Amino acid sequence: MDVVVVGSCNVDLISYVPRQPNPGETIYGTEFHMGFGGKGANQCVMASKLGASTAMSAKVGDDMFGHNTIKNFKDNNVCVDHVLVTDKAASGVAPIAVDKNGENAIIVVPGANNHLTVEDVKNVESLIKSASVIMCQLEVPVETTLEALKLGKKYGVMTLLNAAPANSSTDLSEVYKNTDLLCVNETEAEMLLGCNHLEDVDAAKKSSNSVLSEVFFTKMCPDYPGQPGIGLRC
């Protein structure tokens, strides 16, 4: 297996509206679309479309959204042997309202994503061992993500973390230490590093987050010769 993704699956419920409604107000929309999402699912499907053999470790609800998500994976040549179905929660969804200016308001309901456990990840250890790359995000419980990254490091598999959604209130030091390639955008980097305004590497070096700074600048930063480089999504 080339790529194993441990993470989230959501269904996006997108309504297009003339403007965002006020509290307590009902307005008419102009269009409605549904789409498959979740940062984990997106990673896995795109890797497959780029030609990699891929497998997904995730959890969905026993509902229309969950079953359609599994079908979508199959349609995109993703191995779904470890996409589990639970009756403890509905599938993750993200209702989105997009106004005529393109501004959006999003409510993410993680649902079954929050039920992907450390034990679920341990059950795919042999799959992770066989992979070239393991990809994770922060849309499932942190302890689950950490277990996946640790297993990747245990077997010399490249570990990639899309550190989104950024969460400055959670201690992620062990997660970062088990990450080979960190993928963030500018806003996420500012939050994770504790910077008010991140303009360049020098600004980030002054960060108050010493653990993450070590990952950025002794392990990943391209300014350090011989290091693999940080992925900065803008």
CYANA upper distance limits for C-alpha pairs under 8 A (distance plus 0.5 A):
  1 MET  CA     53 SER  CA      6.03
  1 MET  CA     54 THR  CA      6.73
  1 MET  CA     55 ALA  CA      7.93
  1 MET  CA    127 LEU  CA      8.01
  1 MET  CA    130 SER  CA      6.49
  1 MET  CA    131 ALA  CA      5.32
  1 MET  CA    132 SER  CA      7.43
  2 ASP  CA     52 ALA  CA      6.26
  2 ASP  CA     53 SER  CA      5.62
  2 ASP  CA     54 THR  CA      6.56
  2 ASP  CA    131 ALA  CA      5.62
  2 ASP  CA    132 SER  CA      5.44
  2 ASP  CA    133 VAL  CA      6.80
  3 VAL  CA     44 CYS  CA      8.12
  3 VAL  CA     47 ALA  CA      7.91
  3 VAL  CA     52 ALA  CA      7.23
  3 VAL  CA     53 SER  CA      6.81
  3 VAL  CA     54 THR  CA      5.29
  3 VAL  CA     55 ALA  CA      7.04
  3 VAL  CA    131 ALA  CA      6.24
  3 VAL  CA    132 SER  CA      6.55
  3 VAL  CA    133 VAL  CA      5.40
  3 VAL  CA    134 ILE  CA      6.26
  3 VAL  CA    135 MET  CA      7.87
  4 VAL  CA     44 CYS  CA      8.03
  4 VAL  CA     54 THR  CA      6.23
  4 VAL  CA     55 ALA  CA      5.42
  4 VAL  CA     56 MET  CA      6.45
  4 VAL  CA     57 SER  CA      7.97
  4 VAL  CA    127 LEU  CA      8.08
  4 VAL  CA    128 ILE  CA      6.96
  4 VAL  CA    131 ALA  CA      6.86
  4 VAL  CA    133 VAL  CA      6.92
  4 VAL  CA    134 ILE  CA      5.33
  4 VAL  CA    135 MET  CA      6.84
  5 VAL  CA     40 GLY  CA      6.81
  5 VAL  CA     41 ALA  CA      8.33
  5 VAL  CA     43 GLN  CA      7.74
  5 VAL  CA     44 CYS  CA      6.49
  5 VAL  CA     54 THR  CA      8.15
  5 VAL  CA     55 ALA  CA      6.88
  5 VAL  CA     56 MET  CA      5.50
  5 VAL  CA     57 SER  CA      6.60
  5 VAL  CA    134 ILE  CA      6.18
  5 VAL  CA    135 MET  CA      5.20
  5 VAL  CA    136 CYS  CA      6.56
  6 VAL  CA     40 GLY  CA      7.14
  6 VAL  CA     56 MET  CA      6.64
  6 VAL  CA     57 SER  CA      5.22
  6 VAL  CA     58 ALA  CA      6.66
  6 VAL  CA    121 VAL  CA      8.25
  6 VAL  CA    134 ILE  CA      7.97
  6 VAL  CA    135 MET  CA      6.86
  6 VAL  CA    136 CYS  CA      5.89
  6 VAL  CA    137 GLN  CA      8.35
  6 VAL  CA    145 THR  CA      7.66
  6 VAL  CA    148 ALA  CA      7.43
  7 GLY  CA     39 LYS  CA      7.95
  7 GLY  CA     40 GLY  CA      5.15
  7 GLY  CA     41 ALA  CA      7.79
  7 GLY  CA     56 MET  CA      8.26
  7 GLY  CA     57 SER  CA      7.01
  7 GLY  CA     58 ALA  CA      6.05
  7 GLY  CA    113 ASN  CA      8.04
  7 GLY  CA    136 CYS  CA      6.33
  7 GLY  CA    137 GLN  CA      6.73
  7 GLY  CA    138 LEU  CA      8.28
  7 GLY  CA    139 GLU  CA      7.10
  7 GLY  CA    140 VAL  CA      6.38
  7 GLY  CA    145 THR  CA      7.97
  8 SER  CA     38 GLY  CA      5.66
  8 SER  CA     39 LYS  CA      6.59
  8 SER  CA     40 GLY  CA      5.14
  8 SER  CA     41 ALA  CA      6.63
  8 SER  CA     58 ALA  CA      6.63
  8 SER  CA     59 LYS  CA      8.05
  8 SER  CA    113 ASN  CA      6.18
  8 SER  CA    137 GLN  CA      8.28
  8 SER  CA    139 GLU  CA      6.25
  8 SER  CA    140 VAL  CA      6.61
  9 CYS  CA     36 PHE  CA      8.18
  9 CYS  CA     37 GLY  CA      6.54
  9 CYS  CA     38 GLY  CA      4.92
  9 CYS  CA     39 LYS  CA      7.68
  9 CYS  CA     40 GLY  CA      6.79
  9 CYS  CA     41 ALA  CA      5.78
  9 CYS  CA     58 ALA  CA      7.47
  9 CYS  CA     59 LYS  CA      7.94
  9 CYS  CA     60 VAL  CA      7.53
  9 CYS  CA     69 THR  CA      8.06
  9 CYS  CA     91 SER  CA      8.29
  9 CYS  CA     92 GLY  CA      6.89
  9 CYS  CA    113 ASN  CA      7.40
 10 ASN  CA     36 PHE  CA      6.75
 10 ASN  CA     37 GLY  CA      5.38
 10 ASN  CA     38 GLY  CA      5.07
 10 ASN  CA     41 ALA  CA      8.32
 10 ASN  CA     91 SER  CA      7.32
 10 ASN  CA     92 GLY  CA      5.02
 10 ASN  CA     93 VAL  CA      5.35
 10 ASN  CA     94 ALA  CA      7.16
 10 ASN  CA    110 PRO  CA      8.02
 11 VAL  CA     34 MET  CA      7.43
 11 VAL  CA     35 GLY  CA      6.27
 11 VAL  CA     36 PHE  CA      5.20
 11 VAL  CA     37 GLY  CA      5.94
 11 VAL  CA     38 GLY  CA      7.78
 11 VAL  CA     65 PHE  CA      7.14
 11 VAL  CA     69 THR  CA      8.25
 11 VAL  CA     91 SER  CA      8.36
 11 VAL  CA     92 GLY  CA      6.97
 11 VAL  CA     93 VAL  CA      5.22
 11 VAL  CA     94 ALA  CA      6.66
 12 ASP  CA     34 MET  CA      6.05
 12 ASP  CA     35 GLY  CA      5.51
 12 ASP  CA     36 PHE  CA      6.50
 12 ASP  CA     37 GLY  CA      6.63
 12 ASP  CA     93 VAL  CA      6.36
 12 ASP  CA     94 ALA  CA      5.22
 12 ASP  CA     95 PRO  CA      6.43
 12 ASP  CA     96 ILE  CA      7.49
 13 LEU  CA     32 PHE  CA      7.99
 13 LEU  CA     33 HIS  CA      6.76
 13 LEU  CA     34 MET  CA      5.37
 13 LEU  CA     35 GLY  CA      7.32
 13 LEU  CA     93 VAL  CA      7.69
 13 LEU  CA     94 ALA  CA      6.42
 13 LEU  CA     95 PRO  CA      5.00
 13 LEU  CA     96 ILE  CA      6.37
 14 ILE  CA     32 PHE  CA      6.10
 14 ILE  CA     33 HIS  CA      5.61
 14 ILE  CA     34 MET  CA      6.52
 14 ILE  CA     35 GLY  CA      8.40
 14 ILE  CA     95 PRO  CA      6.47
 14 ILE  CA     96 ILE  CA      5.19
 14 ILE  CA     97 ALA  CA      6.49
 14 ILE  CA     98 VAL  CA      7.79
 15 SER  CA     29 GLY  CA      6.89
 15 SER  CA     30 THR  CA      8.04
 15 SER  CA     31 GLU  CA      6.39
 15 SER  CA     32 PHE  CA      5.11
 15 SER  CA     33 HIS  CA      7.15
 15 SER  CA     95 PRO  CA      8.23
 15 SER  CA     96 ILE  CA      6.57
 15 SER  CA     97 ALA  CA      5.38
 15 SER  CA     98 VAL  CA      6.72
 16 TYR  CA     29 GLY  CA      6.04
 16 TYR  CA     30 THR  CA      6.06
 16 TYR  CA     31 GLU  CA      5.61
 16 TYR  CA     32 PHE  CA      6.80
 16 TYR  CA     97 ALA  CA      6.33
 16 TYR  CA     98 VAL  CA      5.32
 16 TYR  CA     99 ASP  CA      6.40
 16 TYR  CA    100 LYS  CA      8.00
 17 VAL  CA     27 ILE  CA      8.41
 17 VAL  CA     28 TYR  CA      7.36
 17 VAL  CA     29 GLY  CA      4.89
 17 VAL  CA     30 THR  CA      6.25
 17 VAL  CA     31 GLU  CA      8.00
 17 VAL  CA     97 ALA  CA      7.13
 17 VAL  CA     98 VAL  CA      6.45
 17 VAL  CA     99 ASP  CA      5.32
 17 VAL  CA    100 LYS  CA      7.08
 18 PRO  CA     29 GLY  CA      7.45
 18 PRO  CA     30 THR  CA      8.02
 18 PRO  CA     99 ASP  CA      5.71
 18 PRO  CA    100 LYS  CA      5.74
 19 ARG  CA     98 VAL  CA      8.32
 19 ARG  CA     99 ASP  CA      5.30
 19 ARG  CA    100 LYS  CA      7.04
 20 GLN  CA     97 ALA  CA      7.65
 20 GLN  CA     98 VAL  CA      8.17
 20 GLN  CA     99 ASP  CA      6.74
 20 GLN  CA    105 ALA  CA      8.33
 21 PRO  CA     25 GLU  CA      6.24
 21 PRO  CA     26 THR  CA      7.17
 21 PRO  CA     27 ILE  CA      6.87
 36 PHE  CA     41 ALA  CA      8.35
 36 PHE  CA     69 THR  CA      7.34
 36 PHE  CA     72 ASN  CA      8.41
 37 GLY  CA     41 ALA  CA      6.55
 37 GLY  CA     42 ASN  CA      6.36
 38 GLY  CA     42 ASN  CA      6.59
 38 GLY  CA    139 GLU  CA      8.38
 39 LYS  CA     43 GLN  CA      6.67
 39 LYS  CA    137 GLN  CA      7.31
 39 LYS  CA    139 GLU  CA      7.94
 40 GLY  CA     44 CYS  CA      6.80
 40 GLY  CA    135 MET  CA      8.23
 40 GLY  CA    136 CYS  CA      7.19
 40 GLY  CA    137 GLN  CA      7.04
 40 GLY  CA    139 GLU  CA      8.48
 41 ALA  CA     45 VAL  CA      6.61
 41 ALA  CA     56 MET  CA      8.01
 42 ASN  CA     46 MET  CA      6.52
 43 GLN  CA     47 ALA  CA      6.61
 43 GLN  CA    135 MET  CA      8.10
 44 CYS  CA     48 SER  CA      6.77
 44 CYS  CA     54 THR  CA      6.87
 44 CYS  CA     55 ALA  CA      7.65
 44 CYS  CA     56 MET  CA      7.15
 44 CYS  CA     78 VAL  CA      7.75
 45 VAL  CA     49 LYS  CA      6.69
 45 VAL  CA     54 THR  CA      8.47
 45 VAL  CA     73 PHE  CA      7.51
 45 VAL  CA     76 ASN  CA      6.84
 45 VAL  CA     78 VAL  CA      7.36
 46 MET  CA     50 LEU  CA      6.69
 47 ALA  CA     51 GLY  CA      7.11
 47 ALA  CA     52 ALA  CA      6.08
 47 ALA  CA     53 SER  CA      8.29
 47 ALA  CA     54 THR  CA      7.46
 48 SER  CA     52 ALA  CA      5.37
 48 SER  CA     53 SER  CA      6.51
 48 SER  CA     54 THR  CA      6.35
 48 SER  CA     76 ASN  CA      7.31
 48 SER  CA     77 ASN  CA      7.15
 48 SER  CA     78 VAL  CA      7.15
 49 LYS  CA     76 ASN  CA      7.69
 53 SER  CA     77 ASN  CA      8.39
 53 SER  CA     78 VAL  CA      7.84
 54 THR  CA     77 ASN  CA      8.14
 54 THR  CA     78 VAL  CA      5.82
 54 THR  CA     79 CYS  CA      6.71
 55 ALA  CA     78 VAL  CA      5.93
 55 ALA  CA     79 CYS  CA      4.90
 55 ALA  CA     80 VAL  CA      6.85
 55 ALA  CA     81 ASP  CA      8.33
 55 ALA  CA     82 HIS  CA      8.27
 56 MET  CA     78 VAL  CA      7.41
 56 MET  CA     79 CYS  CA      6.81
 56 MET  CA     80 VAL  CA      6.45
 56 MET  CA     81 ASP  CA      8.36
 56 MET  CA     82 HIS  CA      6.85
 56 MET  CA     83 VAL  CA      6.77
 57 SER  CA     80 VAL  CA      8.07
 57 SER  CA     82 HIS  CA      5.44
 57 SER  CA     83 VAL  CA      5.76
 57 SER  CA     84 LEU  CA      8.22
 57 SER  CA    121 VAL  CA      7.90
 57 SER  CA    124 VAL  CA      8.18
 58 ALA  CA     82 HIS  CA      7.21
 58 ALA  CA     83 VAL  CA      5.25
 58 ALA  CA     84 LEU  CA      6.68
 58 ALA  CA    113 ASN  CA      7.62
 58 ALA  CA    116 LEU  CA      6.87
 59 LYS  CA     83 VAL  CA      6.02
 59 LYS  CA     84 LEU  CA      5.13
 59 LYS  CA     85 VAL  CA      6.21
 59 LYS  CA     86 THR  CA      7.39
 59 LYS  CA     91 SER  CA      8.46
 59 LYS  CA    112 ALA  CA      6.20
 59 LYS  CA    113 ASN  CA      6.23
 59 LYS  CA    115 HIS  CA      7.42
 59 LYS  CA    116 LEU  CA      6.22
 60 VAL  CA     66 GLY  CA      5.45
 60 VAL  CA     67 HIS  CA      8.47
 60 VAL  CA     83 VAL  CA      7.75
 60 VAL  CA     84 LEU  CA      6.76
 60 VAL  CA     85 VAL  CA      5.52
 60 VAL  CA     86 THR  CA      6.76
 60 VAL  CA     90 ALA  CA      7.60
 60 VAL  CA     91 SER  CA      5.28
 60 VAL  CA     92 GLY  CA      7.57
 60 VAL  CA    112 ALA  CA      5.63
 60 VAL  CA    113 ASN  CA      7.24
 61 GLY  CA     65 PHE  CA      7.94
 61 GLY  CA     66 GLY  CA      5.64
 61 GLY  CA     67 HIS  CA      8.47
 61 GLY  CA     85 VAL  CA      5.91
 61 GLY  CA     86 THR  CA      5.58
 61 GLY  CA     87 ASP  CA      6.54
 61 GLY  CA     88 LYS  CA      8.02
 61 GLY  CA     89 ALA  CA      6.28
 61 GLY  CA     90 ALA  CA      4.91
 61 GLY  CA     91 SER  CA      4.63
 61 GLY  CA     92 GLY  CA      8.22
 61 GLY  CA    111 GLY  CA      8.20
 61 GLY  CA    112 ALA  CA      6.17
 62 ASP  CA     66 GLY  CA      6.48
 62 ASP  CA     67 HIS  CA      7.50
 62 ASP  CA     85 VAL  CA      6.17
 62 ASP  CA     86 THR  CA      6.34
 62 ASP  CA     87 ASP  CA      6.15
 62 ASP  CA     90 ALA  CA      7.35
 62 ASP  CA     91 SER  CA      7.88
 63 ASP  CA     67 HIS  CA      6.76
 63 ASP  CA     90 ALA  CA      7.30
 63 ASP  CA     91 SER  CA      7.50
 64 MET  CA     68 ASN  CA      6.53
 65 PHE  CA     69 THR  CA      6.54
 65 PHE  CA     91 SER  CA      6.69
 66 GLY  CA     70 ILE  CA      6.94
 66 GLY  CA     85 VAL  CA      7.92
 66 GLY  CA     91 SER  CA      6.03
 67 HIS  CA     71 LYS  CA      6.84
 68 ASN  CA     72 ASN  CA      6.59
 69 THR  CA     73 PHE  CA      6.85
 70 ILE  CA     74 LYS  CA      6.85
 70 ILE  CA     80 VAL  CA      7.31
 70 ILE  CA     83 VAL  CA      7.86
 71 LYS  CA     75 ASP  CA      6.62
 72 ASN  CA     76 ASN  CA      6.81
 73 PHE  CA     77 ASN  CA      6.84
 73 PHE  CA     78 VAL  CA      5.54
 73 PHE  CA     79 CYS  CA      7.80
 73 PHE  CA     80 VAL  CA      7.39
 74 LYS  CA     78 VAL  CA      5.96
 74 LYS  CA     79 CYS  CA      7.37
 74 LYS  CA     80 VAL  CA      7.52
 82 HIS  CA    124 VAL  CA      7.91
 86 THR  CA     90 ALA  CA      8.48
 86 THR  CA    112 ALA  CA      7.43
 88 LYS  CA    112 ALA  CA      7.87
 89 ALA  CA    111 GLY  CA      5.88
 89 ALA  CA    112 ALA  CA      5.59
 89 ALA  CA    115 HIS  CA      8.43
 90 ALA  CA    111 GLY  CA      5.80
 90 ALA  CA    112 ALA  CA      6.26
 91 SER  CA    110 PRO  CA      7.91
 91 SER  CA    111 GLY  CA      5.90
 91 SER  CA    112 ALA  CA      5.62
 91 SER  CA    113 ASN  CA      7.89
 92 GLY  CA    108 VAL  CA      8.06
 92 GLY  CA    109 VAL  CA      6.08
 92 GLY  CA    110 PRO  CA      4.95
 92 GLY  CA    111 GLY  CA      5.10
 92 GLY  CA    112 ALA  CA      6.37
 92 GLY  CA    113 ASN  CA      6.77
 93 VAL  CA    108 VAL  CA      6.56
 93 VAL  CA    109 VAL  CA      5.86
 93 VAL  CA    110 PRO  CA      7.05
 93 VAL  CA    111 GLY  CA      8.01
 94 ALA  CA    106 ILE  CA      6.99
 94 ALA  CA    107 ILE  CA      6.01
 94 ALA  CA    108 VAL  CA      4.90
 94 ALA  CA    109 VAL  CA      6.64
 95 PRO  CA    106 ILE  CA      6.40
 95 PRO  CA    107 ILE  CA      6.03
 95 PRO  CA    108 VAL  CA      7.32
 96 ILE  CA    104 ASN  CA      7.14
 96 ILE  CA    105 ALA  CA      6.21
 96 ILE  CA    106 ILE  CA      5.01
 96 ILE  CA    107 ILE  CA      7.10
 97 ALA  CA    104 ASN  CA      5.91
 97 ALA  CA    105 ALA  CA      5.77
 97 ALA  CA    106 ILE  CA      7.08
 98 VAL  CA    102 GLY  CA      6.25
 98 VAL  CA    103 GLU  CA      6.17
 98 VAL  CA    104 ASN  CA      4.83
 98 VAL  CA    105 ALA  CA      7.20
 99 ASP  CA    103 GLU  CA      6.03
 99 ASP  CA    104 ASN  CA      6.82
110 PRO  CA    114 ASN  CA      6.65
110 PRO  CA    139 GLU  CA      8.17
111 GLY  CA    115 HIS  CA      8.12
112 ALA  CA    116 LEU  CA      7.64
113 ASN  CA    139 GLU  CA      7.74
113 ASN  CA    140 VAL  CA      5.96
113 ASN  CA    141 PRO  CA      8.42
114 ASN  CA    140 VAL  CA      5.97
114 ASN  CA    141 PRO  CA      6.43
115 HIS  CA    140 VAL  CA      8.40
115 HIS  CA    141 PRO  CA      8.39
116 LEU  CA    120 ASP  CA      6.89
116 LEU  CA    121 VAL  CA      8.46
116 LEU  CA    140 VAL  CA      7.20
116 LEU  CA    141 PRO  CA      7.68
116 LEU  CA    144 THR  CA      7.40
117 THR  CA    121 VAL  CA      7.12
117 THR  CA    141 PRO  CA      7.97
117 THR  CA    143 GLU  CA      8.37
117 THR  CA    144 THR  CA      6.01
118 VAL  CA    122 LYS  CA      6.76
118 VAL  CA    143 GLU  CA      7.12
118 VAL  CA    144 THR  CA      5.18
118 VAL  CA    147 GLU  CA      6.74
119 GLU  CA    123 ASN  CA      6.76
120 ASP  CA    124 VAL  CA      7.54
121 VAL  CA    125 GLU  CA      7.23
121 VAL  CA    144 THR  CA      7.36
121 VAL  CA    147 GLU  CA      7.39
121 VAL  CA    148 ALA  CA      6.66
122 LYS  CA    147 GLU  CA      8.16
122 LYS  CA    148 ALA  CA      8.38
124 VAL  CA    128 ILE  CA      6.79
125 GLU  CA    129 LYS  CA      6.59
125 GLU  CA    151 LEU  CA      7.32
126 SER  CA    130 SER  CA      6.89
127 LEU  CA    131 ALA  CA      7.03
128 ILE  CA    134 ILE  CA      7.45
128 ILE  CA    151 LEU  CA      7.53
128 ILE  CA    152 GLY  CA      6.82
128 ILE  CA    157 VAL  CA      8.17
129 LYS  CA    151 LEU  CA      8.06
129 LYS  CA    152 GLY  CA      7.40
129 LYS  CA    155 TYR  CA      6.12
129 LYS  CA    157 VAL  CA      7.60
131 ALA  CA    157 VAL  CA      7.02
132 SER  CA    157 VAL  CA      5.99
132 SER  CA    158 MET  CA      6.86
133 VAL  CA    152 GLY  CA      8.44
133 VAL  CA    157 VAL  CA      6.10
133 VAL  CA    158 MET  CA      5.24
133 VAL  CA    159 THR  CA      6.46
133 VAL  CA    160 LEU  CA      7.80
134 ILE  CA    148 ALA  CA      8.37
134 ILE  CA    149 LEU  CA      7.91
134 ILE  CA    152 GLY  CA      7.03
134 ILE  CA    157 VAL  CA      7.30
134 ILE  CA    158 MET  CA      6.77
134 ILE  CA    159 THR  CA      5.56
134 ILE  CA    160 LEU  CA      6.66
135 MET  CA    159 THR  CA      6.64
135 MET  CA    160 LEU  CA      5.27
135 MET  CA    161 LEU  CA      6.41
135 MET  CA    162 ASN  CA      8.21
136 CYS  CA    145 THR  CA      6.82
136 CYS  CA    148 ALA  CA      8.24
136 CYS  CA    149 LEU  CA      8.13
136 CYS  CA    159 THR  CA      8.42
136 CYS  CA    160 LEU  CA      6.75
136 CYS  CA    161 LEU  CA      5.38
136 CYS  CA    162 ASN  CA      6.77
137 GLN  CA    145 THR  CA      7.65
137 GLN  CA    161 LEU  CA      5.98
137 GLN  CA    162 ASN  CA      5.24
137 GLN  CA    163 ALA  CA      6.12
137 GLN  CA    164 ALA  CA      6.58
137 GLN  CA    165 PRO  CA      8.44
138 LEU  CA    142 VAL  CA      7.07
138 LEU  CA    145 THR  CA      7.68
138 LEU  CA    162 ASN  CA      7.74
138 LEU  CA    163 ALA  CA      6.37
138 LEU  CA    164 ALA  CA      5.89
138 LEU  CA    165 PRO  CA      6.49
138 LEU  CA    166 ALA  CA      8.10
139 GLU  CA    164 ALA  CA      7.76
139 GLU  CA    165 PRO  CA      7.39
140 VAL  CA    144 THR  CA      7.39
140 VAL  CA    145 THR  CA      7.43
141 PRO  CA    145 THR  CA      7.08
142 VAL  CA    146 LEU  CA      6.58
142 VAL  CA    172 LEU  CA      8.43
143 GLU  CA    147 GLU  CA      6.69
144 THR  CA    148 ALA  CA      6.92
145 THR  CA    149 LEU  CA      6.81
145 THR  CA    175 VAL  CA      8.09
146 LEU  CA    150 LYS  CA      6.56
146 LEU  CA    174 GLU  CA      7.77
146 LEU  CA    175 VAL  CA      5.84
146 LEU  CA    178 ASN  CA      8.16
147 GLU  CA    151 LEU  CA      6.71
148 ALA  CA    152 GLY  CA      6.81
149 LEU  CA    153 LYS  CA      6.80
149 LEU  CA    159 THR  CA      6.60
149 LEU  CA    175 VAL  CA      7.74
149 LEU  CA    178 ASN  CA      6.26
149 LEU  CA    179 THR  CA      7.20
150 LYS  CA    154 LYS  CA      6.56
150 LYS  CA    178 ASN  CA      6.48
151 LEU  CA    155 TYR  CA      6.98
152 GLY  CA    156 GLY  CA      6.65
152 GLY  CA    157 VAL  CA      5.25
152 GLY  CA    158 MET  CA      7.17
152 GLY  CA    159 THR  CA      6.59
153 LYS  CA    157 VAL  CA      6.30
153 LYS  CA    158 MET  CA      7.69
153 LYS  CA    159 THR  CA      7.53
153 LYS  CA    178 ASN  CA      7.02
158 MET  CA    180 ASP  CA      6.70
158 MET  CA    181 LEU  CA      8.37
159 THR  CA    178 ASN  CA      7.83
159 THR  CA    179 THR  CA      5.78
159 THR  CA    180 ASP  CA      5.60
159 THR  CA    181 LEU  CA      6.88
160 LEU  CA    179 THR  CA      6.46
160 LEU  CA    180 ASP  CA      6.44
160 LEU  CA    181 LEU  CA      5.22
160 LEU  CA    182 LEU  CA      6.46
160 LEU  CA    183 CYS  CA      7.91
161 LEU  CA    179 THR  CA      6.86
161 LEU  CA    180 ASP  CA      8.47
161 LEU  CA    181 LEU  CA      6.87
161 LEU  CA    182 LEU  CA      5.57
161 LEU  CA    183 CYS  CA      6.54
162 ASN  CA    182 LEU  CA      6.62
162 ASN  CA    183 CYS  CA      5.14
162 ASN  CA    184 VAL  CA      6.63
163 ALA  CA    182 LEU  CA      7.43
163 ALA  CA    183 CYS  CA      6.80
163 ALA  CA    184 VAL  CA      6.40
163 ALA  CA    188 GLU  CA      7.95
164 ALA  CA    184 VAL  CA      7.64
164 ALA  CA    188 GLU  CA      7.59
165 PRO  CA    188 GLU  CA      8.14
166 ALA  CA    188 GLU  CA      5.94
166 ALA  CA    191 MET  CA      7.28
166 ALA  CA    192 LEU  CA      7.22
167 ASN  CA    191 MET  CA      7.97
167 ASN  CA    192 LEU  CA      7.74
168 SER  CA    191 MET  CA      6.68
168 SER  CA    192 LEU  CA      6.37
172 LEU  CA    176 TYR  CA      6.80
173 SER  CA    177 LYS  CA      6.78
173 SER  CA    211 VAL  CA      6.58
173 SER  CA    212 LEU  CA      7.33
174 GLU  CA    178 ASN  CA      6.91
175 VAL  CA    179 THR  CA      7.00
176 TYR  CA    182 LEU  CA      8.46
176 TYR  CA    212 LEU  CA      7.22
176 TYR  CA    215 VAL  CA      7.16
177 LYS  CA    215 VAL  CA      7.33
180 ASP  CA    219 LYS  CA      8.38
180 ASP  CA    220 MET  CA      8.06
181 LEU  CA    220 MET  CA      7.59
181 LEU  CA    228 PRO  CA      8.36
181 LEU  CA    229 GLY  CA      7.92
181 LEU  CA    230 ILE  CA      6.56
181 LEU  CA    231 GLY  CA      7.19
182 LEU  CA    230 ILE  CA      6.33
182 LEU  CA    231 GLY  CA      6.31
182 LEU  CA    232 LEU  CA      8.45
183 CYS  CA    230 ILE  CA      7.36
183 CYS  CA    231 GLY  CA      5.10
183 CYS  CA    232 LEU  CA      6.20
183 CYS  CA    233 ARG  CA      6.98
184 VAL  CA    188 GLU  CA      6.20
184 VAL  CA    189 ALA  CA      6.43
184 VAL  CA    231 GLY  CA      7.14
184 VAL  CA    232 LEU  CA      5.71
184 VAL  CA    233 ARG  CA      5.83
184 VAL  CA    234 CYS  CA      8.46
185 ASN  CA    189 ALA  CA      6.61
185 ASN  CA    232 LEU  CA      5.98
185 ASN  CA    233 ARG  CA      4.64
185 ASN  CA    234 CYS  CA      5.40
186 GLU  CA    190 GLU  CA      6.71
186 GLU  CA    198 LEU  CA      7.53
186 GLU  CA    232 LEU  CA      7.65
186 GLU  CA    233 ARG  CA      7.48
186 GLU  CA    234 CYS  CA      6.53
187 THR  CA    191 MET  CA      6.88
188 GLU  CA    192 LEU  CA      6.54
189 ALA  CA    193 LEU  CA      6.34
189 ALA  CA    195 CYS  CA      8.50
189 ALA  CA    198 LEU  CA      8.16
190 GLU  CA    194 GLY  CA      6.24
190 GLU  CA    195 CYS  CA      5.23
190 GLU  CA    196 ASN  CA      6.80
190 GLU  CA    197 HIS  CA      7.06
190 GLU  CA    198 LEU  CA      6.33
190 GLU  CA    204 ALA  CA      8.46
191 MET  CA    195 CYS  CA      6.99
191 MET  CA    196 ASN  CA      8.34
192 LEU  CA    209 ASN  CA      7.99
192 LEU  CA    212 LEU  CA      7.91
193 LEU  CA    204 ALA  CA      7.41
193 LEU  CA    207 SER  CA      5.98
193 LEU  CA    208 SER  CA      7.17
193 LEU  CA    209 ASN  CA      5.74
193 LEU  CA    212 LEU  CA      6.98
193 LEU  CA    213 SER  CA      7.34
194 GLY  CA    207 SER  CA      6.25
194 GLY  CA    208 SER  CA      6.23
194 GLY  CA    209 ASN  CA      6.55
195 CYS  CA    203 ALA  CA      8.25
195 CYS  CA    204 ALA  CA      7.26
195 CYS  CA    207 SER  CA      6.31
195 CYS  CA    208 SER  CA      8.03
197 HIS  CA    203 ALA  CA      8.40
198 LEU  CA    203 ALA  CA      6.40
198 LEU  CA    204 ALA  CA      6.69
199 GLU  CA    203 ALA  CA      6.73
199 GLU  CA    204 ALA  CA      8.34
200 ASP  CA    204 ALA  CA      7.05
201 VAL  CA    205 LYS  CA      6.66
202 ASP  CA    206 LYS  CA      7.34
203 ALA  CA    207 SER  CA      7.74
204 ALA  CA    213 SER  CA      8.14
205 LYS  CA    213 SER  CA      7.14
205 LYS  CA    217 PHE  CA      8.02
207 SER  CA    213 SER  CA      7.29
209 ASN  CA    213 SER  CA      6.51
210 SER  CA    214 GLU  CA      6.64
211 VAL  CA    215 VAL  CA      7.19
212 LEU  CA    216 PHE  CA      6.67
213 SER  CA    217 PHE  CA      6.37
213 SER  CA    218 THR  CA      8.43
214 GLU  CA    218 THR  CA      5.87
214 GLU  CA    219 LYS  CA      7.40
215 VAL  CA    219 LYS  CA      5.60
215 VAL  CA    220 MET  CA      6.78
216 PHE  CA    220 MET  CA      5.57
216 PHE  CA    221 CYS  CA      5.86
216 PHE  CA    230 ILE  CA      7.35
217 PHE  CA    221 CYS  CA      5.18
217 PHE  CA    223 ASP  CA      8.34
217 PHE  CA    224 TYR  CA      7.67
218 THR  CA    224 TYR  CA      7.51
218 THR  CA    227 GLN  CA      8.39
219 LYS  CA    227 GLN  CA      6.67
219 LYS  CA    228 PRO  CA      8.08
219 LYS  CA    229 GLY  CA      8.30
220 MET  CA    224 TYR  CA      8.28
220 MET  CA    227 GLN  CA      6.09
220 MET  CA    228 PRO  CA      6.07
220 MET  CA    229 GLY  CA      4.82
220 MET  CA    230 ILE  CA      5.45
221 CYS  CA    227 GLN  CA      7.14
221 CYS  CA    228 PRO  CA      7.87
221 CYS  CA    229 GLY  CA      5.31
221 CYS  CA    230 ILE  CA      6.01
222 PRO  CA    226 GLY  CA      8.47
222 PRO  CA    227 GLN  CA      6.67
222 PRO  CA    228 PRO  CA      7.25
222 PRO  CA    229 GLY  CA      5.03
222 PRO  CA    230 ILE  CA      7.38
